[in-house]
């Protein structure tokens, strides 16, 4: 790799040149565009981000699960260069090109289920979710959309309505789209319910408060992302999916953060054999370029009238080329298996940390999508989240050259999303820093 795979701190984090660029950001970039760690990156690869000051940081975030195959992965770079030299844009709706079709063919093969599938390509995860709802409404002739507590689906008006967390995603931006209803999610740490019990609770809420016959779709993250990497209890997803099938409600899997080998399978739904009617994808699909998709049963995708789906940049030829390169990397390097191996290594280390620090009350996740939740329990078992300690540990990791991300409804969860190109040694060093940060902030 062109970037040496070693952590190196030449200055404080952020360094002086990064701070200079931060001042330019304050001058020219809207304050609403936040920055978690203001280091100005100049190159990246493997498990390393290198900043303008020459510091090398270990990346445990992958740009929020985007650079799953690693930054500047060889097949992605090769395809992007070749496509940019050929042409950069025509708009598929005006004059089509083979790359768009090739991506749709790959999605038909890779997404769960053996049925005939078709896809439409977009630019972002929020666009994909919004278009999945459009398709579901046309295909069913119904209006209502069901989502879950702790969900995150995007920042457009409709997807803000579907997102659970107010700050920073929704506060002040209403009124929101109508006909969006929320059901309780399976959250084993907090509810103690089996998957069947949690599903029965959610179904009861939807049946009584919305009416099954009014529901176009249920939209769910198989493992919730921003909400706290919440892994539902076994049996929850299959029961919800079966209820949807029995009642003519479309089951839409938001695999935007979980898809493309991240969880140790190609898609998180594969773990329990759940076959969605529609799947939304983005993030890891194209190695860092903006691309998203809705993939679904052919008859559902074809329910929308001609011209009802699309967009000027959706399925841009360079982004499609990058996606085909990313899929090539995933297949040839068996990155689903690599994610499972990373998950086993991380789970062992995080469990050891939990044994040493009572503030870590849960270790969860699947594959290279792991999390720890921080808080305290009282005598009744009720959890009090500890967002302050979470922030302190994360700040310490940043200062020591490890990029960590936090999330969760209460801001008390660490989410770990290392690129699948990271070495075991580098990952182990990053986790050493995390462990030291917990000790230093005790």
C-alpha positions as CSV (number, residue, x, y, z in Angstrom):
1,X,0.0,0.0,0.0
2,X,1.2,3.5,-0.7
3,X,0.5,4.6,2.8
4,X,2.7,3.0,5.5
5,X,0.6,0.9,7.8
6,X,1.8,2.3,11.1
7,X,0.4,4.9,13.5
8,X,2.6,8.0,13.7
9,X,2.1,11.1,15.8
10,X,4.4,14.0,14.8
11,X,2.2,16.8,16.3
12,X,-0.7,17.1,18.7
13,X,-4.0,16.0,17.2
14,X,-5.1,18.2,15.4
15,X,-1.8,19.6,14.2
16,X,-1.0,23.2,13.2
17,X,-1.7,22.7,9.5
18,X,-5.0,21.0,10.2
19,X,-5.9,23.8,12.5
20,X,-5.2,26.3,9.7
21,X,-7.5,24.5,7.4
22,X,-10.1,24.4,10.2
23,X,-10.1,28.2,10.2
24,X,-10.7,28.1,6.4
25,X,-13.6,25.7,7.0
26,X,-15.1,28.1,9.6
27,X,-14.9,30.9,7.0
28,X,-16.3,29.1,4.0
29,X,-18.3,26.1,5.1
30,X,-21.7,26.3,6.8
31,X,-21.6,25.7,10.5
32,X,-24.3,23.1,10.2
33,X,-21.8,20.8,8.5
34,X,-20.1,19.5,11.6
35,X,-16.7,17.9,11.9
36,X,-16.0,15.3,14.6
37,X,-12.2,15.2,14.3
38,X,-10.7,18.2,12.5
39,X,-7.6,16.6,10.9
40,X,-7.2,17.4,7.2
41,X,-6.5,14.2,5.4
42,X,-4.2,14.1,2.4
43,X,-4.0,10.3,1.7
44,X,-5.4,7.0,3.1
45,X,-5.2,3.3,2.5
46,X,-5.4,0.0,4.4
47,X,-6.2,1.0,8.0
48,X,-4.4,4.4,8.0
49,X,-5.5,8.0,7.4
50,X,-2.6,10.4,6.9
51,X,-3.1,14.1,7.6
52,X,-1.5,17.3,6.3
53,X,0.8,17.4,9.3
54,X,2.2,14.0,8.6
55,X,0.4,12.2,11.4
56,X,-0.9,8.8,10.6
57,X,-4.1,7.7,12.4
58,X,-5.6,4.3,12.6
59,X,-9.1,4.3,11.1
60,X,-11.8,2.5,13.0
61,X,-14.6,4.3,11.1
62,X,-14.2,3.8,7.4
63,X,-16.0,7.1,6.7
64,X,-19.0,5.6,8.5
65,X,-18.8,2.2,6.7
66,X,-18.1,3.6,3.3
67,X,-14.5,2.5,2.6
68,X,-15.2,-1.1,3.5
69,X,-12.8,-2.4,0.8
70,X,-10.2,0.1,2.0
71,X,-9.4,3.6,0.8
72,X,-8.1,3.8,-2.8
73,X,-8.6,0.0,-3.3
74,X,-6.7,-1.1,-6.4
75,X,-9.7,-2.3,-8.4
76,X,-11.7,0.8,-7.5
77,X,-8.9,3.1,-8.6
78,X,-8.3,1.2,-11.8
79,X,-12.0,1.3,-12.8
80,X,-12.4,4.9,-11.9
81,X,-9.4,6.0,-14.0
82,X,-10.5,4.0,-17.0
83,X,-14.1,5.3,-16.8
84,X,-13.0,8.9,-16.3
85,X,-10.9,8.7,-19.4
86,X,-13.8,7.3,-21.4
87,X,-16.6,9.6,-20.3
88,X,-17.8,11.1,-17.0
89,X,-21.6,11.6,-17.6
90,X,-24.4,11.2,-20.0
91,X,-27.4,10.7,-17.6
92,X,-28.6,7.2,-17.9
93,X,-32.2,8.4,-18.5
94,X,-31.0,10.1,-21.7
95,X,-28.4,7.8,-23.1
96,X,-27.7,4.6,-21.1
97,X,-24.4,2.8,-20.6
98,X,-23.3,-0.6,-19.7
99,X,-21.9,0.1,-16.2
100,X,-25.3,1.0,-14.8
101,X,-26.7,-2.3,-16.0
102,X,-23.7,-4.2,-14.8
103,X,-24.2,-2.9,-11.3
104,X,-27.9,-3.8,-11.3
105,X,-27.0,-7.3,-12.5
106,X,-24.5,-7.7,-9.6
107,X,-27.1,-6.5,-7.1
108,X,-29.6,-9.0,-8.5
109,X,-27.0,-11.8,-7.9
110,X,-25.7,-10.6,-4.5
111,X,-28.8,-9.4,-2.5
112,X,-30.8,-12.0,-0.5
113,X,-33.3,-14.3,-2.4
114,X,-33.3,-16.3,-5.6
115,X,-36.3,-14.5,-7.2
116,X,-36.1,-12.2,-10.2
117,X,-34.9,-8.8,-9.2
118,X,-34.4,-5.4,-10.6
119,X,-32.7,-2.2,-9.3
120,X,-32.7,1.6,-9.7
121,X,-29.6,3.6,-8.8
122,X,-29.4,6.8,-6.9
123,X,-26.8,9.0,-5.1
124,X,-27.2,8.6,-1.4
125,X,-28.8,6.3,1.2
126,X,-31.5,8.8,2.0
127,X,-32.5,8.9,-1.7
128,X,-32.6,5.1,-1.8
129,X,-34.9,4.9,1.3
130,X,-37.1,7.6,-0.1
131,X,-37.5,5.8,-3.4
132,X,-38.1,2.5,-1.7
133,X,-41.1,4.1,0.0
134,X,-42.3,5.5,-3.3
135,X,-42.1,2.0,-4.9
136,X,-43.9,0.4,-1.9
137,X,-46.7,2.9,-2.0
138,X,-47.3,2.4,-5.7
139,X,-47.0,-1.4,-5.6
140,X,-49.4,-1.8,-2.7
141,X,-51.8,1.2,-3.2
142,X,-51.3,2.0,0.5
143,X,-49.8,5.1,2.2
144,X,-48.5,4.2,5.7
145,X,-44.9,3.5,6.5
146,X,-43.7,1.8,9.6
147,X,-40.3,2.4,11.1
148,X,-38.7,1.6,14.5
149,X,-37.4,3.3,17.7
150,X,-33.7,4.3,17.4
151,X,-33.9,4.2,13.6
152,X,-31.8,6.3,11.3
153,X,-32.8,6.5,7.6
154,X,-31.5,9.9,6.4
155,X,-31.8,13.7,6.3
156,X,-34.3,14.4,3.6
157,X,-37.8,15.5,4.7
158,X,-39.3,12.0,4.4
159,X,-36.3,10.2,5.9
160,X,-36.1,12.7,8.8
161,X,-39.7,11.7,9.6
162,X,-38.5,8.1,9.5
163,X,-35.5,8.8,11.7
164,X,-36.0,8.5,15.4
165,X,-33.3,10.8,16.9
166,X,-34.2,14.5,17.2
167,X,-30.8,16.1,17.8
168,X,-29.0,16.8,15.5
169,X,-31.1,15.3,12.7
170,X,-34.6,16.7,13.1
171,X,-34.5,19.6,15.5
172,X,-36.1,22.7,13.9
173,X,-36.5,21.2,10.5
174,X,-40.2,20.3,10.6
175,X,-43.0,19.9,9.7
176,X,-42.2,16.4,8.5
177,X,-43.8,14.0,6.0
178,X,-47.1,12.4,7.1
179,X,-48.1,8.7,7.4
180,X,-44.9,7.6,9.1
181,X,-45.5,5.5,12.2
182,X,-43.0,4.1,14.8
183,X,-42.9,0.7,16.5
184,X,-40.7,-0.5,19.4
185,X,-37.5,-2.1,18.3
186,X,-36.0,-5.3,19.8
187,X,-33.2,-4.0,22.1
188,X,-32.1,-6.9,24.2
189,X,-30.0,-4.9,26.7
190,X,-32.9,-2.6,27.6
191,X,-36.1,-4.7,27.1
192,X,-35.0,-8.3,27.9
193,X,-37.4,-9.7,25.4
194,X,-36.9,-12.7,23.1
195,X,-37.1,-12.0,19.4
196,X,-40.7,-13.5,19.2
197,X,-41.8,-11.4,22.2
198,X,-40.4,-8.2,20.8
199,X,-41.9,-8.9,17.4
200,X,-45.3,-9.5,18.9
201,X,-45.0,-6.2,20.8
202,X,-44.2,-4.3,17.6
203,X,-46.9,-6.0,15.6
204,X,-49.5,-5.2,18.3
205,X,-48.6,-1.5,18.1
206,X,-48.8,-1.4,14.3
207,X,-52.0,-3.3,14.1
208,X,-53.7,-1.2,16.8
209,X,-52.3,2.2,16.0
210,X,-51.9,2.1,12.2
211,X,-54.0,-0.7,10.9
212,X,-52.4,-3.5,9.0
213,X,-54.5,-2.8,5.9
214,X,-53.1,0.7,5.7
215,X,-49.4,-0.2,5.7
216,X,-47.4,0.0,2.5
217,X,-44.2,-1.2,4.1
218,X,-42.1,-1.8,7.1
219,X,-38.6,-0.3,6.8
220,X,-36.0,-1.6,9.2
221,X,-32.2,-1.7,9.6
222,X,-31.3,-5.4,10.2
223,X,-28.7,-4.0,12.7
224,X,-29.4,-0.4,13.6
225,X,-26.6,2.0,12.8
226,X,-26.7,5.5,14.2
227,X,-29.3,4.3,16.8
228,X,-26.5,2.3,18.6
229,X,-25.6,-0.8,16.5
230,X,-28.6,-2.5,18.1
231,X,-28.7,-6.2,17.1
232,X,-32.3,-7.4,17.5
233,X,-32.8,-10.7,19.4
234,X,-32.8,-13.8,17.2
235,X,-36.2,-14.4,15.6
236,X,-37.3,-10.8,15.6
237,X,-36.5,-10.1,11.9
238,X,-38.0,-13.4,10.6
239,X,-41.2,-12.9,12.6
240,X,-41.6,-9.3,11.3
241,X,-40.9,-10.4,7.8
242,X,-43.4,-13.3,8.0
243,X,-46.1,-11.0,9.4
244,X,-45.4,-8.6,6.4
245,X,-45.8,-11.5,3.9
246,X,-49.0,-12.7,5.6
247,X,-50.6,-9.2,5.4
248,X,-49.4,-7.8,2.0
249,X,-47.0,-5.4,3.7
250,X,-43.6,-5.0,2.0
251,X,-40.6,-5.7,4.1
252,X,-37.9,-3.2,3.2
253,X,-34.4,-3.9,4.6
254,X,-32.2,-0.8,5.0
255,X,-28.8,-2.4,4.5
256,X,-27.1,0.9,3.8
257,X,-24.7,0.5,6.7
258,X,-24.8,-3.3,7.1
259,X,-24.4,-4.3,3.4
260,X,-21.5,-5.5,1.3
261,X,-19.6,-7.9,3.6
262,X,-19.6,-5.6,6.7
263,X,-21.3,-8.1,9.0
264,X,-19.5,-11.3,7.9
265,X,-22.2,-12.0,5.2
266,X,-22.8,-10.1,2.0
267,X,-25.9,-8.6,3.7
268,X,-27.0,-8.7,7.4
269,X,-30.4,-10.3,6.5
270,X,-28.5,-13.3,5.4
271,X,-27.7,-14.2,9.0
272,X,-31.2,-15.5,9.6
273,X,-32.2,-16.2,6.1
274,X,-34.6,-13.2,5.8
275,X,-35.5,-12.3,2.2
276,X,-36.7,-8.7,1.9
277,X,-39.1,-7.5,-0.7
278,X,-36.9,-4.4,-1.2
279,X,-33.3,-3.7,-0.1
280,X,-31.7,-0.3,0.0
281,X,-27.9,0.0,-0.3
282,X,-25.3,2.7,-0.4
283,X,-22.1,3.4,1.7
284,X,-19.9,0.4,1.1
285,X,-21.3,-0.2,-2.4
286,X,-18.7,1.9,-4.3
287,X,-15.5,2.2,-2.3
288,X,-16.0,5.8,-1.5
289,X,-17.9,7.2,-4.5
290,X,-21.5,8.4,-4.2
291,X,-23.9,5.6,-5.2
292,X,-27.0,4.0,-3.8
293,X,-29.6,1.5,-5.0
294,X,-33.0,0.1,-4.4
295,X,-33.1,-3.6,-5.4
296,X,-36.3,-5.6,-5.2
297,X,-38.7,-8.1,-6.6
298,X,-39.0,-7.4,-10.3
299,X,-42.8,-7.1,-10.3
300,X,-42.6,-4.5,-7.4
301,X,-39.9,-2.5,-9.1
302,X,-41.8,-2.5,-12.3
303,X,-45.0,-1.2,-10.6
304,X,-43.8,2.4,-11.0
305,X,-44.7,4.2,-14.2
306,X,-41.9,5.1,-16.7
307,X,-40.1,8.2,-15.6
308,X,-41.2,7.8,-12.0
309,X,-37.7,6.8,-10.8
310,X,-34.3,8.3,-11.5
311,X,-32.3,11.4,-11.2
312,X,-29.7,13.4,-13.1
313,X,-26.7,11.8,-11.4
314,X,-28.2,8.5,-10.2
315,X,-25.9,5.7,-11.4
316,X,-23.2,8.0,-12.6
317,X,-20.8,6.1,-14.8
318,X,-17.7,6.7,-12.6
319,X,-19.6,5.7,-9.5
320,X,-20.8,2.5,-11.2
321,X,-17.3,1.7,-12.3
322,X,-16.1,2.1,-8.7
323,X,-18.9,-0.2,-7.5
324,X,-17.9,-2.9,-9.9
325,X,-14.3,-2.5,-8.6
326,X,-15.5,-2.7,-5.0
327,X,-17.5,-5.9,-5.7
328,X,-14.4,-7.4,-7.4
329,X,-12.3,-6.6,-4.3
330,X,-14.9,-8.2,-2.1
331,X,-15.1,-11.4,-4.1
332,X,-11.5,-11.9,-4.8
333,X,-10.3,-11.2,-1.3
334,X,-13.3,-12.9,0.3
335,X,-14.0,-9.9,2.5
336,X,-17.1,-11.4,4.1
337,X,-14.8,-14.0,5.7
338,X,-12.4,-11.2,6.6
339,X,-15.2,-9.3,8.3
340,X,-16.0,-12.3,10.3
341,X,-12.4,-12.7,11.4
342,X,-12.1,-9.1,12.3
343,X,-15.3,-9.4,14.3
344,X,-14.0,-12.4,16.3
345,X,-10.8,-10.5,17.1
346,X,-12.6,-7.4,18.2
347,X,-15.2,-9.2,20.2
348,X,-12.5,-11.0,22.2
349,X,-10.7,-7.7,23.0
350,X,-13.9,-5.7,23.7
351,X,-15.2,-8.4,26.0
352,X,-11.9,-8.3,27.9
353,X,-12.3,-4.6,28.3
354,X,-15.8,-5.0,29.6
355,X,-14.6,-7.4,32.3
356,X,-12.2,-4.7,33.5
357,X,-14.5,-1.7,33.2
358,X,-18.0,-1.8,34.8
359,X,-19.0,1.2,32.7
360,X,-19.1,-1.1,29.6
361,X,-22.5,-2.8,30.0
362,X,-22.9,-4.4,26.6
363,X,-20.7,-5.7,23.8
364,X,-22.6,-6.5,20.6
365,X,-22.4,-6.5,16.9
366,X,-21.7,-8.8,14.0
367,X,-18.6,-9.1,11.8
368,X,-16.6,-5.9,11.4
369,X,-19.6,-3.9,12.9
370,X,-19.0,-4.1,16.6
371,X,-20.2,-1.8,19.5
372,X,-19.9,-1.3,23.2
373,X,-22.5,0.5,25.3
374,X,-21.5,2.6,28.3
375,X,-23.7,3.2,31.4
376,X,-24.6,1.9,34.8
377,X,-27.3,-0.4,36.1
378,X,-29.4,0.0,39.2
379,X,-30.7,-2.8,41.4
380,X,-33.7,-3.2,39.2
381,X,-31.5,-3.6,36.1
382,X,-32.5,-0.3,34.6
383,X,-29.7,1.3,32.6
384,X,-28.5,4.9,33.0
385,X,-26.5,5.9,29.9
386,X,-23.0,7.4,30.3
387,X,-22.5,9.8,27.4
388,X,-19.9,11.8,29.3
389,X,-17.5,8.9,29.7
390,X,-18.1,7.9,26.1
391,X,-17.1,11.3,24.9
392,X,-14.0,11.4,27.2
393,X,-12.8,8.0,26.0
394,X,-13.3,8.9,22.4
395,X,-11.5,12.2,22.8
396,X,-8.5,10.3,24.3
397,X,-8.5,7.9,21.4
398,X,-8.4,10.8,18.9
399,X,-5.6,12.5,20.8
400,X,-3.6,9.2,20.5
401,X,-4.2,8.8,16.8
402,X,-7.1,6.4,16.6
403,X,-10.3,7.5,14.8
404,X,-13.3,6.2,16.8
405,X,-17.0,7.0,16.3
406,X,-19.8,7.3,18.8
407,X,-23.5,6.9,18.3
408,X,-26.7,5.8,20.0
409,X,-29.9,7.6,21.0
410,X,-28.2,8.7,24.2
411,X,-24.7,9.2,22.8
412,X,-23.3,6.4,24.9
413,X,-22.2,3.8,22.3
414,X,-18.9,3.3,20.5
415,X,-19.3,1.9,17.0
416,X,-16.3,0.2,15.4
417,X,-16.2,0.0,11.6
418,X,-12.7,-0.8,10.6
419,X,-12.0,-1.1,6.9
420,X,-11.7,-4.8,5.9
421,X,-8.3,-4.1,4.5
422,X,-6.9,-3.4,8.0
423,X,-4.2,-5.8,9.3
424,X,-4.6,-7.7,12.6
425,X,-1.6,-6.0,14.0
426,X,-2.9,-2.5,13.3
427,X,-6.3,-3.4,14.6
428,X,-4.8,-4.8,17.7
429,X,-2.8,-1.6,18.3
430,X,-5.9,0.5,17.8
431,X,-7.7,-1.6,20.4
432,X,-4.7,-1.2,22.8
433,X,-5.3,2.5,22.5
434,X,-9.0,2.1,23.2
435,X,-8.2,0.0,26.3
436,X,-5.7,2.6,27.5
437,X,-8.2,5.4,27.0
438,X,-10.7,3.6,29.3
439,X,-8.0,3.2,31.9
440,X,-6.9,6.8,31.6
441,X,-10.5,8.1,32.0
442,X,-11.6,5.8,34.8
